[in-house]
Amino acid sequence: MPNSGQKVQALWSAGFRFWSYRSYPDAEPLPDRMQDVDDFMRRNPKHPMRIAP
């Protein structure tokens, strides 16, 4: 079973960063589970927390 460190690493490697959503209240929250990461990345190529594709 993957741990949260793997989820964070996958998101970080894909260009997602972890700062406050206060400025982006309508942005989809980052996924809670590793099994949701790939689908989240496909749906959010221009997510405000993503600095690079």
Distance bins in CASP14 RR format, pairs under 12 A and 6 or more apart:
PFRMAT RR
TARGET T0000
AUTHOR 0000-0000-0000
RMODE 2
METHOD distances of the structure
MODEL  1
1 7 0 0 0 0 0 1 0 0 0 0 0
1 33 0 0 0 0 0 1 0 0 0 0 0
1 34 0 0 0 0 1 0 0 0 0 0 0
1 35 0 0 0 0 1 0 0 0 0 0 0
2 8 0 0 0 0 0 1 0 0 0 0 0
2 9 0 0 0 0 1 0 0 0 0 0 0
2 10 0 0 0 0 1 0 0 0 0 0 0
2 31 0 0 0 0 0 1 0 0 0 0 0
2 33 0 0 0 0 1 0 0 0 0 0 0
2 34 1 1 0 0 0 0 0 0 0 0 0
2 35 1 0 0 1 0 0 0 0 0 0 0
2 36 0 0 0 0 0 1 0 0 0 0 0
2 37 0 0 0 0 1 0 0 0 0 0 0
2 38 0 0 0 0 0 1 0 0 0 0 0
3 9 0 0 0 0 1 0 0 0 0 0 0
3 10 0 0 0 0 0 1 0 0 0 0 0
3 33 0 0 0 0 0 1 0 0 0 0 0
3 34 1 0 0 1 0 0 0 0 0 0 0
4 10 0 0 0 0 0 1 0 0 0 0 0
4 11 0 0 0 0 0 1 0 0 0 0 0
4 18 0 0 0 0 0 1 0 0 0 0 0
4 30 0 0 0 0 0 1 0 0 0 0 0
4 31 0 0 0 0 0 1 0 0 0 0 0
4 32 0 0 0 0 1 0 0 0 0 0 0
4 33 0 0 0 0 1 0 0 0 0 0 0
4 34 1 0 0 1 0 0 0 0 0 0 0
4 37 0 0 0 0 0 1 0 0 0 0 0
5 11 0 0 0 0 1 0 0 0 0 0 0
5 12 0 0 0 0 1 0 0 0 0 0 0
5 13 0 0 0 0 0 1 0 0 0 0 0
5 18 0 0 0 0 0 1 0 0 0 0 0
5 34 0 0 0 0 1 0 0 0 0 0 0
5 37 0 0 0 0 0 1 0 0 0 0 0
6 12 0 0 0 0 0 1 0 0 0 0 0
6 13 0 0 0 0 0 1 0 0 0 0 0
6 33 0 0 0 0 0 1 0 0 0 0 0
6 34 1 0 1 0 0 0 0 0 0 0 0
6 35 0 0 0 0 0 1 0 0 0 0 0
6 37 0 0 0 0 1 0 0 0 0 0 0
7 13 0 0 0 0 0 1 0 0 0 0 0
7 14 0 0 0 0 0 1 0 0 0 0 0
7 16 0 0 0 0 0 1 0 0 0 0 0
7 18 0 0 0 0 0 1 0 0 0 0 0
7 30 0 0 0 0 1 0 0 0 0 0 0
7 31 1 0 0 1 0 0 0 0 0 0 0
7 32 0 0 0 0 1 0 0 0 0 0 0
7 33 1 0 0 1 0 0 0 0 0 0 0
7 34 1 0 1 0 0 0 0 0 0 0 0
7 35 0 0 0 0 1 0 0 0 0 0 0
7 36 0 0 0 0 1 0 0 0 0 0 0
7 37 1 0 1 0 0 0 0 0 0 0 0
7 38 0 0 0 0 0 1 0 0 0 0 0
7 40 0 0 0 0 0 1 0 0 0 0 0
7 41 0 0 0 0 0 1 0 0 0 0 0
8 14 0 0 0 0 0 1 0 0 0 0 0
8 15 0 0 0 0 0 1 0 0 0 0 0
8 16 0 0 0 0 1 0 0 0 0 0 0
8 17 0 0 0 0 0 1 0 0 0 0 0
8 18 1 0 0 1 0 0 0 0 0 0 0
8 30 0 0 0 0 1 0 0 0 0 0 0
8 31 0 0 0 0 0 1 0 0 0 0 0
8 32 0 0 0 0 0 1 0 0 0 0 0
8 34 0 0 0 0 1 0 0 0 0 0 0
8 37 0 0 0 0 1 0 0 0 0 0 0
9 15 0 0 0 0 0 1 0 0 0 0 0
9 16 0 0 0 0 0 1 0 0 0 0 0
9 18 0 0 0 0 0 1 0 0 0 0 0
9 34 0 0 0 0 1 0 0 0 0 0 0
9 37 0 0 0 0 1 0 0 0 0 0 0
10 16 0 0 0 0 1 0 0 0 0 0 0
10 30 0 0 0 0 0 1 0 0 0 0 0
10 31 0 0 0 0 1 0 0 0 0 0 0
10 33 0 0 0 0 0 1 0 0 0 0 0
10 34 1 0 0 1 0 0 0 0 0 0 0
10 35 0 0 0 0 0 1 0 0 0 0 0
10 36 0 0 0 0 0 1 0 0 0 0 0
10 37 1 0 1 0 0 0 0 0 0 0 0
10 38 0 0 0 0 1 0 0 0 0 0 0
10 40 0 0 0 0 1 0 0 0 0 0 0
10 41 0 0 0 0 1 0 0 0 0 0 0
11 17 0 0 0 0 1 0 0 0 0 0 0
11 18 1 0 0 1 0 0 0 0 0 0 0
11 29 0 0 0 0 0 1 0 0 0 0 0
11 30 1 0 0 1 0 0 0 0 0 0 0
11 31 1 0 0 1 0 0 0 0 0 0 0
11 32 0 0 0 0 0 1 0 0 0 0 0
11 33 0 0 0 0 0 1 0 0 0 0 0
11 34 0 0 0 0 1 0 0 0 0 0 0
11 36 0 0 0 0 0 1 0 0 0 0 0
11 37 1 0 0 1 0 0 0 0 0 0 0
11 38 0 0 0 0 0 1 0 0 0 0 0
11 40 0 0 0 0 1 0 0 0 0 0 0
11 41 1 0 0 1 0 0 0 0 0 0 0
11 44 0 0 0 0 0 1 0 0 0 0 0
11 47 0 0 0 0 0 1 0 0 0 0 0
11 49 0 0 0 0 1 0 0 0 0 0 0
11 50 0 0 0 0 1 0 0 0 0 0 0
11 51 0 0 0 0 0 1 0 0 0 0 0
11 52 0 0 0 0 0 1 0 0 0 0 0
12 18 0 0 0 0 1 0 0 0 0 0 0
12 30 0 0 0 0 0 1 0 0 0 0 0
12 37 0 0 0 0 0 1 0 0 0 0 0
12 41 0 0 0 0 0 1 0 0 0 0 0
12 49 0 0 0 0 0 1 0 0 0 0 0
12 50 0 0 0 0 0 1 0 0 0 0 0
12 51 0 0 0 0 0 1 0 0 0 0 0
12 52 0 0 0 0 0 1 0 0 0 0 0
13 37 0 0 0 0 0 1 0 0 0 0 0
13 41 0 0 0 0 0 1 0 0 0 0 0
13 50 0 0 0 0 0 1 0 0 0 0 0
13 51 0 0 0 0 0 1 0 0 0 0 0
13 52 0 0 0 0 1 0 0 0 0 0 0
13 53 0 0 0 0 0 1 0 0 0 0 0
14 30 0 0 0 0 0 1 0 0 0 0 0
14 31 0 0 0 0 0 1 0 0 0 0 0
14 37 0 0 0 0 1 0 0 0 0 0 0
14 38 0 0 0 0 1 0 0 0 0 0 0
14 40 0 0 0 0 1 0 0 0 0 0 0
14 41 1 0 1 0 0 0 0 0 0 0 0
14 42 0 0 0 0 0 1 0 0 0 0 0
14 44 0 0 0 0 1 0 0 0 0 0 0
14 45 0 0 0 0 1 0 0 0 0 0 0
14 47 0 0 0 0 1 0 0 0 0 0 0
14 49 0 0 0 0 0 1 0 0 0 0 0
14 50 1 0 0 1 0 0 0 0 0 0 0
14 51 0 0 0 0 1 0 0 0 0 0 0
14 52 1 0 0 1 0 0 0 0 0 0 0
14 53 1 0 0 1 0 0 0 0 0 0 0
15 30 0 0 0 0 0 1 0 0 0 0 0
15 41 0 0 0 0 1 0 0 0 0 0 0
15 44 0 0 0 0 0 1 0 0 0 0 0
15 45 0 0 0 0 0 1 0 0 0 0 0
15 46 0 0 0 0 0 1 0 0 0 0 0
15 47 0 0 0 0 1 0 0 0 0 0 0
15 48 0 0 0 0 0 1 0 0 0 0 0
15 49 0 0 0 0 1 0 0 0 0 0 0
15 50 1 0 1 0 0 0 0 0 0 0 0
15 51 1 0 1 0 0 0 0 0 0 0 0
15 52 1 0 1 0 0 0 0 0 0 0 0
15 53 1 0 0 1 0 0 0 0 0 0 0
16 27 0 0 0 0 0 1 0 0 0 0 0
16 28 0 0 0 0 0 1 0 0 0 0 0
16 29 0 0 0 0 0 1 0 0 0 0 0
16 30 1 0 0 1 0 0 0 0 0 0 0
16 31 0 0 0 0 1 0 0 0 0 0 0
16 37 0 0 0 0 1 0 0 0 0 0 0
16 40 0 0 0 0 1 0 0 0 0 0 0
16 41 1 0 0 1 0 0 0 0 0 0 0
16 44 0 0 0 0 1 0 0 0 0 0 0
16 45 0 0 0 0 0 1 0 0 0 0 0
16 46 0 0 0 0 0 1 0 0 0 0 0
16 47 1 0 0 1 0 0 0 0 0 0 0
16 48 0 0 0 0 1 0 0 0 0 0 0
16 49 1 0 1 0 0 0 0 0 0 0 0
16 50 1 0 1 0 0 0 0 0 0 0 0
16 51 1 0 0 1 0 0 0 0 0 0 0
16 52 0 0 0 0 1 0 0 0 0 0 0
16 53 0 0 0 0 0 1 0 0 0 0 0
17 24 0 0 0 0 0 1 0 0 0 0 0
17 30 0 0 0 0 1 0 0 0 0 0 0
17 47 0 0 0 0 1 0 0 0 0 0 0
17 48 0 0 0 0 1 0 0 0 0 0 0
17 49 1 0 1 0 0 0 0 0 0 0 0
17 50 1 0 0 1 0 0 0 0 0 0 0
17 51 1 0 1 0 0 0 0 0 0 0 0
17 52 0 0 0 0 1 0 0 0 0 0 0
18 29 0 0 0 0 0 1 0 0 0 0 0
18 30 1 0 0 1 0 0 0 0 0 0 0
18 47 0 0 0 0 0 1 0 0 0 0 0
18 49 1 0 0 1 0 0 0 0 0 0 0
18 50 0 0 0 0 0 1 0 0 0 0 0
18 51 0 0 0 0 0 1 0 0 0 0 0
19 27 0 0 0 0 0 1 0 0 0 0 0
19 30 0 0 0 0 0 1 0 0 0 0 0
19 48 0 0 0 0 1 0 0 0 0 0 0
19 49 1 0 0 1 0 0 0 0 0 0 0
19 50 0 0 0 0 0 1 0 0 0 0 0
19 51 0 0 0 0 0 1 0 0 0 0 0
20 27 0 0 0 0 0 1 0 0 0 0 0
20 29 0 0 0 0 0 1 0 0 0 0 0
20 30 0 0 0 0 0 1 0 0 0 0 0
20 48 0 0 0 0 0 1 0 0 0 0 0
20 49 0 0 0 0 1 0 0 0 0 0 0
21 27 1 0 0 1 0 0 0 0 0 0 0
21 28 0 0 0 0 1 0 0 0 0 0 0
21 29 1 0 0 1 0 0 0 0 0 0 0
21 30 0 0 0 0 1 0 0 0 0 0 0
21 47 0 0 0 0 0 1 0 0 0 0 0
21 48 0 0 0 0 1 0 0 0 0 0 0
21 49 1 0 0 1 0 0 0 0 0 0 0
22 48 0 0 0 0 0 1 0 0 0 0 0
23 48 1 0 0 1 0 0 0 0 0 0 0
23 49 0 0 0 0 0 1 0 0 0 0 0
24 30 0 0 0 0 0 1 0 0 0 0 0
24 44 0 0 0 0 0 1 0 0 0 0 0
24 46 0 0 0 0 0 1 0 0 0 0 0
24 47 0 0 0 0 1 0 0 0 0 0 0
24 48 1 0 1 0 0 0 0 0 0 0 0
24 49 1 0 0 1 0 0 0 0 0 0 0
24 50 0 0 0 0 0 1 0 0 0 0 0
25 48 0 0 0 0 0 1 0 0 0 0 0
26 47 0 0 0 0 0 1 0 0 0 0 0
26 48 0 0 0 0 1 0 0 0 0 0 0
27 40 0 0 0 0 0 1 0 0 0 0 0
27 43 0 0 0 0 0 1 0 0 0 0 0
27 44 0 0 0 0 1 0 0 0 0 0 0
27 46 0 0 0 0 0 1 0 0 0 0 0
27 47 1 0 0 1 0 0 0 0 0 0 0
27 48 1 0 1 0 0 0 0 0 0 0 0
27 49 1 0 0 1 0 0 0 0 0 0 0
27 50 0 0 0 0 1 0 0 0 0 0 0
28 36 0 0 0 0 0 1 0 0 0 0 0
28 39 0 0 0 0 0 1 0 0 0 0 0
28 40 1 0 0 1 0 0 0 0 0 0 0
28 41 0 0 0 0 0 1 0 0 0 0 0
28 42 0 0 0 0 0 1 0 0 0 0 0
28 43 1 0 0 1 0 0 0 0 0 0 0
28 44 1 0 1 0 0 0 0 0 0 0 0
28 45 0 0 0 0 0 1 0 0 0 0 0
28 46 0 0 0 0 0 1 0 0 0 0 0
28 47 1 0 0 1 0 0 0 0 0 0 0
28 48 0 0 0 0 1 0 0 0 0 0 0
28 49 0 0 0 0 1 0 0 0 0 0 0
28 50 0 0 0 0 0 1 0 0 0 0 0
29 36 0 0 0 0 0 1 0 0 0 0 0
29 40 0 0 0 0 1 0 0 0 0 0 0
29 44 0 0 0 0 0 1 0 0 0 0 0
29 47 0 0 0 0 0 1 0 0 0 0 0
29 48 0 0 0 0 0 1 0 0 0 0 0
29 49 0 0 0 0 1 0 0 0 0 0 0
30 36 0 0 0 0 1 0 0 0 0 0 0
30 37 0 0 0 0 1 0 0 0 0 0 0
30 40 1 0 0 1 0 0 0 0 0 0 0
30 41 0 0 0 0 0 1 0 0 0 0 0
30 43 0 0 0 0 0 1 0 0 0 0 0
30 44 0 0 0 0 1 0 0 0 0 0 0
30 47 0 0 0 0 1 0 0 0 0 0 0
30 48 0 0 0 0 0 1 0 0 0 0 0
30 49 1 0 0 1 0 0 0 0 0 0 0
30 50 0 0 0 0 0 1 0 0 0 0 0
31 37 1 0 1 0 0 0 0 0 0 0 0
31 38 0 0 0 0 1 0 0 0 0 0 0
31 39 1 0 0 1 0 0 0 0 0 0 0
31 40 1 0 1 0 0 0 0 0 0 0 0
31 41 0 0 0 0 1 0 0 0 0 0 0
31 42 0 0 0 0 0 1 0 0 0 0 0
31 43 0 0 0 0 0 1 0 0 0 0 0
31 44 0 0 0 0 1 0 0 0 0 0 0
31 47 0 0 0 0 0 1 0 0 0 0 0
31 49 0 0 0 0 0 1 0 0 0 0 0
32 40 0 0 0 0 1 0 0 0 0 0 0
33 39 0 0 0 0 0 1 0 0 0 0 0
33 40 0 0 0 0 1 0 0 0 0 0 0
34 40 0 0 0 0 0 1 0 0 0 0 0
34 41 0 0 0 0 0 1 0 0 0 0 0
36 42 0 0 0 0 0 1 0 0 0 0 0
36 43 0 0 0 0 0 1 0 0 0 0 0
36 44 0 0 0 0 0 1 0 0 0 0 0
37 43 0 0 0 0 0 1 0 0 0 0 0
37 44 0 0 0 0 0 1 0 0 0 0 0
38 44 0 0 0 0 0 1 0 0 0 0 0
40 47 0 0 0 0 1 0 0 0 0 0 0
40 49 0 0 0 0 0 1 0 0 0 0 0
40 50 0 0 0 0 0 1 0 0 0 0 0
41 47 0 0 0 0 1 0 0 0 0 0 0
41 49 0 0 0 0 0 1 0 0 0 0 0
41 50 0 0 0 0 1 0 0 0 0 0 0
41 52 0 0 0 0 0 1 0 0 0 0 0
41 53 0 0 0 0 1 0 0 0 0 0 0
42 53 0 0 0 0 0 1 0 0 0 0 0
43 50 0 0 0 0 0 1 0 0 0 0 0
44 50 1 0 0 1 0 0 0 0 0 0 0
44 53 0 0 0 0 0 1 0 0 0 0 0
45 52 0 0 0 0 0 1 0 0 0 0 0
45 53 1 0 0 1 0 0 0 0 0 0 0
46 52 0 0 0 0 0 1 0 0 0 0 0
46 53 0 0 0 0 1 0 0 0 0 0 0
47 53 0 0 0 0 0 1 0 0 0 0 0
END
